[in-house]
Amino acid sequence: MKTYEIGQNFDVVVSTKATLLGASSSEFKVEFAPTNDLKSSTAVDGGLSEVVEDIGTAHTATVNGAVTYGAKFITVDSGHDIVSGDSVEYDTNKFVYITKATDTKLYLRTPLRSALADDATLTQVGNTGVYKTEEFAIPNAGEYLVTITSPEHGIIVEDRIRTVDSTVEQVIDPDAPVYSDVAVAY
């Protein structure tokens, strides 16, 4: 369980291990609720945003022949420098993971979500399959369950959060018993 101050901004990160690339923030629902009243949930605006790292000089390839929506491979001109394990952007904010690259074909982990024109350029990007929330804060002290769901992608992630108010002095009862016994299991 992570602990934050009341009103302290934090974000929640979800790793899809590169199995999901290019999902829209609107495809995720984020909310939090007190653990003792899960029906009292509060929505967090913004969904999730994909983490894309800078990779410097990107690998590229040129599409050879039009490619239909839903295709699992792309025919490309020889001489490209895309390699297995690259993530490429094939349309604006649409990404795919390359499972195998040959001299003239790129095999994809997931089907294309848009058609590609002949001579389109594929560009490697630093997608990680990691998504994160915008920073948000929980305004009251307590224990909360932060839930991220995306039915379209079969994702349900829960994270327990505790918020505390450190400005309130903790009162320790000097007459309370002190337990120092150690339990040992055999």
C-alpha positions in Angstrom: 0.0 0.0 0.0 1.3 3.4 -0.9 0.8 6.4 1.5 0.4 10.0 0.5 -0.5 13.2 2.2 -4.1 14.5 1.9 -4.2 16.5 -1.4 -0.7 15.2 -2.5 -0.6 14.6 -6.3 0.3 11.2 -7.5 -0.2 9.0 -10.6 -0.9 5.3 -11.1 1.1 3.3 -13.7 -0.1 0.2 -15.6 2.3 -2.0 -17.6 0.9 -4.1 -20.4 4.4 -5.6 -21.1 4.1 -4.2 -24.7 1.0 -6.3 -25.5 -1.1 -3.1 -25.8 0.2 -0.2 -27.8 -1.7 2.9 -29.0 -4.8 2.7 -26.8 -6.6 5.9 -26.5 -6.9 7.6 -23.0 -10.7 7.4 -23.4 -10.5 3.6 -23.5 -9.6 3.5 -19.8 -11.8 4.4 -16.8 -10.1 5.5 -13.5 -11.8 5.9 -10.2 -11.1 5.7 -6.5 -13.3 4.8 -3.5 -12.9 4.4 0.2 -12.2 0.7 1.0 -15.1 0.7 3.5 -17.6 2.1 0.9 -16.7 0.9 -2.6 -20.0 2.2 -3.9 -18.9 5.8 -3.2 -16.5 6.0 -6.1 -15.0 9.2 -7.6 -14.0 9.3 -11.3 -10.6 10.6 -12.2 -10.6 12.7 -15.4 -8.2 11.9 -18.3 -8.1 8.1 -18.4 -4.6 6.8 -19.1 -1.9 8.2 -21.4 0.7 6.1 -23.1 4.3 6.5 -22.1 6.4 7.0 -25.2 10.2 7.4 -24.7 12.6 9.3 -26.9 14.7 6.8 -28.8 17.0 9.1 -30.8 17.4 8.0 -34.4 14.3 5.9 -35.4 14.2 2.9 -37.6 12.0 3.3 -40.7 10.4 1.3 -43.4 8.3 2.1 -46.5 5.1 0.2 -47.1 5.1 -1.8 -50.4 1.4 -2.1 -51.5 -1.7 -1.1 -49.7 -2.5 -2.9 -46.4 -6.0 -3.5 -45.2 -7.5 -2.9 -41.7 -6.9 -5.9 -39.5 -3.8 -7.1 -41.3 -1.3 -9.1 -39.2 1.7 -8.4 -41.4 2.9 -5.5 -43.6 4.9 -5.9 -46.8 7.7 -3.3 -47.0 10.5 -2.3 -49.4 13.8 -4.1 -48.8 16.6 -2.2 -47.2 14.5 -1.0 -44.2 16.1 -1.0 -40.7 13.0 -2.1 -38.6 13.9 -5.1 -36.4 12.0 -7.6 -34.3 11.0 -6.0 -31.0 10.5 -2.5 -32.4 7.3 -0.6 -31.9 6.2 1.4 -34.9 3.7 4.2 -35.5 1.7 3.3 -38.6 -0.9 6.0 -38.3 -1.4 9.1 -36.1 -1.3 7.7 -32.5 -1.6 4.1 -33.7 1.2 1.8 -32.8 2.1 -1.9 -33.2 4.8 -4.2 -31.9 6.9 -6.0 -34.5 7.3 -9.7 -33.5 9.4 -10.6 -36.6 11.1 -8.6 -39.3 12.3 -10.0 -42.6 13.8 -8.3 -45.6 10.3 -7.6 -47.0 7.7 -8.4 -44.3 6.9 -7.1 -40.8 4.9 -9.5 -38.7 2.7 -7.8 -36.0 1.7 -8.8 -32.5 -1.8 -7.3 -33.0 -3.9 -6.5 -36.1 -3.7 -3.1 -37.7 -6.5 -0.7 -36.6 -6.5 1.3 -39.8 -5.6 0.7 -43.4 -2.2 1.7 -44.8 -1.5 3.3 -48.2 1.2 2.2 -50.6 4.4 4.1 -49.9 3.4 5.1 -46.3 6.3 5.4 -43.9 6.5 3.4 -40.7 8.5 5.0 -38.0 9.9 3.3 -34.9 8.8 4.9 -31.6 9.8 4.3 -28.0 6.5 2.8 -26.9 6.8 0.8 -23.7 3.2 -0.6 -23.3 3.1 1.5 -20.1 0.2 3.8 -19.4 -0.3 6.2 -16.6 -2.9 8.5 -15.1 -2.6 12.2 -14.9 -1.6 13.3 -11.5 -4.6 13.5 -9.1 -5.1 13.9 -5.3 -7.4 12.3 -2.8 -8.8 15.1 -0.6 -9.6 13.1 2.6 -7.7 10.9 4.9 -8.4 7.2 4.7 -7.7 4.0 2.8 -8.8 3.9 -0.8 -8.9 1.5 -3.7 -7.9 3.1 -7.1 -9.4 1.1 -9.9 -8.4 1.2 -13.6 -10.6 -0.6 -16.1 -10.7 -1.1 -19.8 -13.3 -3.7 -20.9 -12.2 -3.4 -24.5 -8.7 -4.6 -23.6 -9.6 -6.9 -20.7 -7.8 -4.8 -18.1 -8.7 -4.4 -14.4 -6.0 -3.0 -12.2 -6.5 -2.1 -8.5 -4.1 -0.2 -6.3 -4.6 0.4 -2.5 -3.7 3.9 -1.4 -3.7 5.4 2.1 -3.9 9.2 2.6 -2.9 10.7 5.9 -2.9 14.2 7.4 0.5 14.6 9.0 -0.4 18.0 10.4 -2.6 16.3 13.0 -0.4 15.3 15.9 -0.5 11.6 16.8 -1.5 11.1 20.4 0.2 8.1 22.0 -1.3 6.8 25.2 1.6 6.2 27.6 -0.5 3.7 29.6 -1.2 1.5 26.6 0.4 -2.0 26.7 3.5 -2.7 24.6 3.5 -6.0 22.8 6.9 -7.4 22.0 6.1 -11.0 21.7 7.2 -12.6 18.4 5.1 -15.3 16.8 6.9 -18.2 15.3 5.2 -20.7 12.9 6.5 -24.3 12.6 
